[in-house]
Amino acid sequence: MFVHLKTGYNTDRGPSWIAWVDFSKTWSTAYFHGRTLRRAGGMFDANFYDVQTNEEFWVSGPKRDRTDTRYGPSNPEIEPEAVETYDAFLEGAPLPGRENG
């Protein structure tokens, strides 16, 4: 997944990651870097927030053309355990769990 910290940074200037993210069965809660993120509507530029710190995040699938952010440059940190899968995705392979669409 592409994860981008929004709180405390100008638009699309916060740190971002390509990383494995675990989700609850309903996809309303994400678990990332020891954080519990909850999905919420009505936020200006985010779709999840940290339940402990209220920091806002954008969480989405990565894009093959690497234009993951809406307005700014995207230079996400690629987590070591995601490198192989991410490289294969950039070369055309489906994301795990999306093999059939």
PEHUKA-V17374 format. One line per field, one symbol per residue. psi: psi as a letter, one per 20 degrees, with the letter a starting at -180 (. if undefined). burial: # if it has 24 or more other ideal C-beta (glycine too) atoms within 12 Angstrom, else .. Layout:
psi = ???
burial = ???
This chain:
psi = qpppphpjqrpkirqrqorppqqrhijipqopkjqopqqqrjqgkriqqphhijqqqpprqrqhjklhqhhrqomqpophiiggggggghjiqqqpikhk.
burial = #######....#.########........#.#..#####.....######....######.#.....##....#.#.#...#..##..#.....#......
